[in-house]
């Protein structure tokens, strides 16, 4: 079985408060995008995990794909599989690639072993692996609250918008990003802001990670600044960084100075 776990971008990201459990209360809109890893699962006499493409650091057993398999193995009667992950989504990039991979292992195991688990059960399992993982079970635009796992549908009219995605080849860990933020309650929620015309998004729809991440990594700030000089109608860092995306009303030519950071171009 071959699956294509997608990346995501965030439209707005508000950090409201720090919770007693060490996590933060947030609100954001997550949107799956057509930029993928490749995941292959095959039945096997013994479990194995192989990873190619972009190298993922960590010891054996630490990858989220492996954790997803062992979680399912501990709860349900499933056999062993061989997992091959071709990593193409950069890590530490604010694109949710690791969470997407883990969620799609759950989806694949559910199908391979005919477990017939519904979406709600799969989302609960995914939440044990990471805050963004349930989003990739549903794999559609969602408003995320709590620590990111409390999801609700959101209607977006992005038809015809063209997205250009960049990564400055900087790794920003989620822990690093959160360590520099100052939680605050905004005047308007992300849902309210997304209902406004896109022309006012640059002024109002903010990613609260940007201030601290930009101070620590000026190259990311410079990337956003350069994109704001183009015809983009909205530019933002995705998640906790380091990727930055720009939305345009039509296809555009990427400035030559930014082509080395280009990851993908696509219509929403």
TIBANU-962497 format. One record per residue: residue in three letters; x, y, z of N, C-alpha, C in turn. Coordinates in steps of 0.1 Angstrom, whole numbers. Layout:
<sites>
resn  nx  ny  nz  cax  cay  caz  cx  cy  cz
Ala  X  Y  Z  X  Y  Z  X  Y  Z
...
</sites>
This chain:
<sites>
resn  nx  ny  nz  cax  cay  caz  cx  cy  cz
Unk  8  -12  0  0  0  0  9  12  0
Unk  6  22  -9  14  34  -10  4  46  -7
Unk  9  55  2  1  67  5  10  79  3
Unk  4  90  2  11  103  0  7  113  11
Unk  14  112  22  10  122  33  14  136  29
Unk  4  145  30  6  159  26  12  168  37
Unk  18  179  33  21  189  42  9  198  45
Unk  11  208  54  0  217  57  6  231  58
Unk  -2  241  57  2  255  60  -9  260  70
Unk  -5  270  78  -14  277  87  -18  290  83
Unk  -31  293  83  -36  306  80  -40  312  94
Unk  -31  321  98  -32  326  112  -28  316  122
Unk  -22  321  133  -19  312  144  -18  321  157
Unk  -28  319  165  -28  327  178  -25  318  189
Unk  -16  323  198  -12  316  210  -19  323  222
Unk  -29  318  228  -38  325  237  -32  324  251
Unk  -28  313  256  -23  311  270  -15  298  271
Unk  -8  298  282  -1  285  286  -9  277  295
Unk  -10  264  293  -18  255  301  -10  249  312
Unk  -18  244  322  -11  237  333  -3  225  329
Unk  -7  219  318  0  206  314  13  210  306
Unk  16  223  304  28  226  297  26  230  283
Unk  14  226  277  11  230  264  5  244  263
Unk  2  249  251  -4  262  250  -18  261  243
Unk  -27  270  247  -40  271  241  -38  279  228
Unk  -41  274  217  -39  281  204  -52  281  196
Unk  -52  289  186  -63  288  175  -56  291  162
Unk  -58  282  152  -52  284  139  -61  277  129
Unk  -59  280  116  -66  273  106  -55  265  98
Unk  -57  252  97  -47  244  90  -53  239  77
Unk  -45  240  67  -49  237  53  -39  227  47
Unk  -44  215  43  -35  205  36  -31  211  22
Unk  -19  208  18  -14  213  5  -8  202  -3
Unk  -8  203  -16  -3  192  -25  13  192  -25
Unk  19  189  -14  33  187  -13  35  175  -4
Unk  41  164  -8  39  152  -1  52  144  2
Unk  51  136  13  60  125  15  55  113  8
Unk  62  102  7  57  89  2  59  79  12
Unk  48  71  15  48  61  25  43  48  19
Unk  51  38  21  48  24  16  47  15  28
Unk  36  7  29  34  -3  40  31  -16  33
Unk  39  -27  36  37  -40  31  36  -50  43
Unk  29  -60  41  28  -71  52  42  -78  52
Unk  46  -81  65  59  -87  67  59  -96  79
Unk  68  -105  79  69  -115  90  74  -108  103
Unk  82  -97  101  87  -89  113  86  -74  109
Unk  84  -66  120  83  -52  118  96  -46  114
Unk  96  -37  104  108  -29  101  104  -16  96
Unk  113  -6  98  111  8  93  123  12  86
Unk  121  17  74  132  22  66  129  36  61
Unk  139  45  61  137  59  58  147  63  48
Unk  142  69  37  151  75  27  147  89  24
Unk  155  96  15  152  110  13  159  119  23
Unk  152  129  27  157  138  37  160  130  50
Unk  171  131  56  175  124  67  168  129  80
Unk  162  120  87  155  124  100  164  119  111
Unk  168  128  120  176  125  131  168  117  142
Unk  175  110  150  169  102  161  173  87  160
Unk  171  81  172  175  67  173  164  58  168
Unk  167  45  166  157  36  162  145  35  172
Unk  133  35  166  121  35  175  115  49  178
Unk  123  59  175  118  73  178  110  80  168
Unk  110  74  155  103  81  145  88  79  147
Unk  80  89  144  66  89  146  59  78  139
Unk  64  74  127  58  63  120  59  50  128
Unk  71  48  134  73  36  143  64  37  155
Unk  62  49  161  54  50  173  39  48  169
Unk  35  52  157  22  49  153  19  34  152
Unk  29  27  146  27  12  145  26  6  159
Unk  35  9  168  35  3  181  22  7  189
Unk  17  19  187  5  22  193  -7  13  188
Unk  -8  12  175  -18  3  170  -16  -12  174
Unk  -4  -16  175  -1  -30  178  -5  -32  193
Unk  -4  -22  201  -7  -24  216  -22  -24  218
Unk  -30  -19  208  -45  -18  210  -53  -28  202
Unk  -47  -33  191  -55  -41  182  -47  -53  177
Unk  -55  -63  173  -48  -75  167  -44  -73  153
Unk  -31  -68  152  -26  -66  138  -13  -73  137
Unk  -10  -77  125  3  -83  122  14  -73  120
Unk  26  -78  115  37  -69  113  37  -63  99
Unk  44  -52  97  45  -46  84  59  -41  82
Unk  63  -39  70  75  -31  66  71  -17  62
Unk  76  -7  68  73  7  65  85  13  58
Unk  83  19  46  93  26  39  88  41  38
Unk  95  50  44  91  64  43  102  71  34
Unk  97  77  23  105  86  15  102  100  19
Unk  112  106  26  109  119  32  113  130  22
Unk  103  138  19  104  149  10  100  163  16
Unk  92  162  26  88  175  34  99  178  44
Unk  105  190  43  115  193  53  111  192  67
Unk  120  188  76  116  187  90  120  200  97
Unk  113  203  108  115  216  115  111  228  107
Unk  101  225  98  97  235  88  84  241  90
Unk  76  237  100  63  242  102  53  237  92
Unk  56  226  86  47  220  76  40  207  80
Unk  43  202  92  36  191  98  39  178  92
Unk  50  176  85  53  164  78  54  152  86
Unk  60  152  98  61  141  107  47  137  112
Unk  39  146  115  25  144  120  17  137  109
Unk  19  142  97  12  136  86  16  122  83
Unk  29  119  84  34  106  82  27  96  92
Unk  28  100  105  22  92  116  7  89  114
Unk  0  100  110  -15  98  108  -17  89  97
Unk  -9  89  86  -12  80  75  -8  66  78
Unk  2  64  87  4  50  91  -8  45  98
Unk  -15  52  107  -27  48  113  -38  45  103
Unk  -39  53  93  -49  51  82  -46  38  74
Unk  -33  36  71  -29  25  64  -32  12  71
Unk  -28  12  84  -30  0  92  -45  -4  94
Unk  -53  7  96  -67  5  97  -73  -2  84
Unk  -67  1  73  -72  -5  60  -66  -19  58
Unk  -53  -20  60  -46  -32  58  -51  -44  66
Unk  -55  -41  78  -59  -51  87  -75  -51  90
Unk  -82  -43  81  -96  -43  81  -102  -41  96
Unk  -96  -31  103  -100  -28  116  -114  -21  117
Unk  -117  -14  106  -129  -6  105  -131  4  116
Unk  -120  10  120  -121  21  130  -126  34  123
Unk  -135  41  130  -141  53  124  -131  65  126
Unk  -134  76  119  -126  88  120  -124  93  134
Unk  -134  92  142  -133  97  156  -123  89  164
Unk  -123  76  163  -114  67  170  -100  70  165
Unk  -98  71  152  -85  73  146  -79  87  150
Unk  -88  97  152  -83  110  157  -79  109  171
Unk  -86  102  179  -82  100  193  -68  93  194
Unk  -66  83  186  -53  76  186  -42  86  181
Unk  -45  93  170  -36  103  165  -32  113  175
Unk  -41  118  183  -38  128  193  -28  123  204
Unk  -27  110  206  -17  104  215  -3  105  209
Unk  -2  107  196  11  108  189  16  122  188
Unk  7  132  187  11  146  185  -1  155  182
Unk  1  168  186  -10  177  185  -16  179  171
Unk  -7  179  161  -12  181  147  -17  168  140
Unk  -14  156  146  -17  144  140  -32  142  136
Unk  -42  145  145  -56  144  141  -60  151  129
Unk  -54  163  127  -57  171  115  -55  163  102
Unk  -44  155  102  -41  147  90  -50  135  88
Unk  -57  131  98  -67  120  97  -78  125  88
Unk  -83  137  91  -94  143  84  -89  149  70
Unk  -78  155  70  -71  159  58  -80  168  50
Unk  -85  178  56  -93  189  50  -91  201  58
Unk  -95  213  53  -93  225  61  -100  225  74
Unk  -93  228  85  -99  227  98  -95  238  107
Unk  -104  243  115  -100  252  126  -95  244  138
Unk  -83  247  143  -77  239  154  -76  247  166
Unk  -81  242  177  -80  248  190  -74  239  200
Unk  -74  242  213  -68  234  223  -53  235  221
Unk  -46  224  221  -32  224  217  -30  221  202
Unk  -41  221  195  -41  219  181  -49  207  177
Unk  -54  199  187  -61  187  184  -76  188  184
Unk  -81  199  189  -96  201  189  -100  208  176
Unk  -106  200  167  -108  204  153  -123  207  150
Unk  -125  216  142  -139  219  137  -138  223  122
Unk  -148  220  114  -147  224  100  -148  239  98
Unk  -142  243  87  -142  258  84  -144  259  69
Unk  -152  268  65  -155  271  51  -146  282  46
Unk  -138  278  36  -128  288  31  -131  289  16
Unk  -130  301  10  -131  303  -4  -118  308  -9
Unk  -109  298  -12  -96  301  -17  -94  297  -32
Unk  -105  294  -38  -104  289  -52  -97  299  -61
Unk  -88  294  -68  -80  303  -78  -68  309  -72
Unk  -66  309  -59  -54  315  -53  -42  306  -56
Unk  -31  312  -58  -19  304  -62  -9  306  -50
Unk  -4  295  -46  5  295  -34  19  291  -38
Unk  28  298  -33  43  296  -35  49  293  -21
Unk  55  282  -20  61  278  -7  76  278  -7
Unk  81  284  4  96  285  5  101  280  18
Unk  113  275  18  120  271  30  135  275  30
Unk  139  283  39  153  288  39  163  279  44
Unk  159  266  45  169  255  50  174  258  64
Unk  164  262  72  167  264  87  157  255  94
Unk  163  249  105  154  240  113  150  248  125
Unk  137  249  127  132  255  139  124  245  147
Unk  128  241  159  121  231  167  108  238  173
Unk  98  230  175  86  235  181  89  240  195
Unk  98  233  203  101  237  216  108  251  216
Unk  117  253  206  124  266  205  114  277  202
Unk  105  274  193  95  284  189  87  289  201
Unk  82  279  208  73  282  219  80  289  231
Unk  93  287  232  101  293  243  101  308  242
Unk  99  313  230  101  328  229  88  335  228
Unk  76  328  228  63  335  226  58  341  239
Unk  50  352  237  42  358  248  28  356  245
Unk  21  347  252  7  345  249  -2  357  251
Unk  -12  358  243  -21  370  244  -35  366  238
Unk  -45  373  243  -59  371  238  -61  382  227
Unk  -64  378  215  -66  388  204  -80  394  204
Unk  -82  405  197  -95  411  196  -104  403  188
Unk  -99  396  177  -108  388  169  -102  374  167
Unk  -110  364  166  -105  350  165  -101  348  151
Unk  -93  337  149  -89  333  135  -101  331  126
Unk  -111  324  131  -123  322  123  -129  335  119
Unk  -130  345  128  -136  358  124  -127  365  113
Unk  -114  364  115  -105  371  106  -105  365  92
Unk  -107  351  91  -107  345  78  -120  348  71
Unk  -130  353  77  -142  357  71  -141  370  64
Unk  -131  377  67  -128  391  61  -122  390  48
Unk  -122  400  39  -116  400  26  -101  397  28
Unk  -95  390  18  -81  387  19  -72  400  19
Unk  -77  411  14  -70  423  13  -66  428  27
Unk  -74  424  37  -70  429  51  -63  419  59
Unk  -61  407  54  -53  397  61  -39  401  65
Unk  -32  407  56  -18  411  59  -17  419  72
Unk  -27  427  75  -26  436  86  -32  429  99
Unk  -41  420  97  -49  414  109  -46  399  112
Unk  -44  391  101  -42  377  103  -27  374  105
Unk  -24  372  118  -10  371  121  -6  357  126
Unk  7  354  125  12  342  131  20  346  144
Unk  16  343  156  22  348  168  36  343  170
Unk  40  332  163  54  328  164  64  337  157
Unk  59  345  148  68  352  139  78  362  147
Unk  73  369  156  81  379  163  94  372  169
Unk  92  361  177  103  355  184  112  347  174
Unk  106  340  164  113  332  155  122  341  146
Unk  116  353  142  123  362  133  135  368  140
Unk  134  371  153  145  376  161  157  366  162
Unk  153  353  163  163  342  164  169  339  151
Unk  161  340  140  165  336  127  162  347  117
Unk  170  358  116  167  369  107  165  365  92
Unk  171  354  88  170  350  74  155  347  71
Unk  148  342  80  133  339  78  126  352  77
Unk  129  362  85  123  375  84  126  381  71
Unk  138  380  66  142  386  54  134  379  42
Unk  132  366  43  125  359  33  110  364  32
Unk  104  366  43  90  372  43  90  386  38
Unk  100  394  42  101  408  37  102  408  22
Unk  111  400  16  112  399  2  100  395  -6
Unk  92  386  0  80  382  -6  69  393  -5
Unk  69  400  5  60  411  7  62  422  -4
Unk  73  422  -10  76  432  -21  71  428  -34
Unk  66  415  -35  61  410  -47  46  413  -48
Unk  39  408  -57  24  410  -59  16  401  -50
Unk  22  395  -40  14  386  -31  4  393  -24
Unk  -8  387  -22  -19  393  -14  -18  389  0
Unk  -10  379  4  -8  375  18  5  367  19
Unk  13  370  29  25  363  31  26  359  46
Unk  30  347  49  30  343  64  40  332  65
Unk  46  331  77  53  319  81  43  308  85
Unk  46  296  82  37  285  85  41  279  98
Unk  31  277  107  33  270  120  44  277  128
Unk  53  269  133  64  274  141  76  277  133
Unk  75  277  120  86  280  111  94  267  108
Unk  103  268  98  108  280  92  102  283  78
Unk  93  275  73  88  278  60  79  290  59
Unk  79  297  48  71  309  45  64  306  32
Unk  51  310  32  43  309  19  37  323  15
Unk  35  324  2  29  336  -3  17  332  -12
Unk  6  339  -10  -6  337  -18  -8  348  -29
Unk  -11  344  -41  -12  353  -52  -26  350  -59
Unk  -30  360  -66  -43  359  -73  -41  353  -87
Unk  -28  351  -91  -25  344  -103  -11  339  -103
Unk  -8  330  -112  6  324  -113  16  336  -113
Unk  27  333  -108  37  344  -107  51  339  -109
Unk  60  348  -113  74  344  -115  81  346  -101
Unk  88  336  -97  96  337  -84  108  345  -86
Unk  110  355  -78  123  363  -79  135  355  -79
Unk  145  358  -87  157  349  -88  164  348  -75
Unk  163  358  -67  170  358  -54  164  348  -44
Unk  152  344  -47  145  334  -38  144  320  -43
Unk  148  318  -55  146  305  -61  153  293  -54
Unk  164  296  -47  171  286  -40  163  281  -28
Unk  153  289  -23  145  285  -12  132  279  -16
Unk  129  279  -29  116  275  -34  114  260  -31
Unk  102  256  -25  98  242  -23  88  238  -33
Unk  77  246  -35  66  241  -43  58  253  -48
Unk  50  251  -59  41  261  -64  28  253  -68
Unk  16  258  -64  4  251  -67  -8  260  -65
Unk  -19  256  -71  -32  263  -69  -39  257  -57
Unk  -46  265  -49  -53  260  -38  -67  256  -43
</sites>
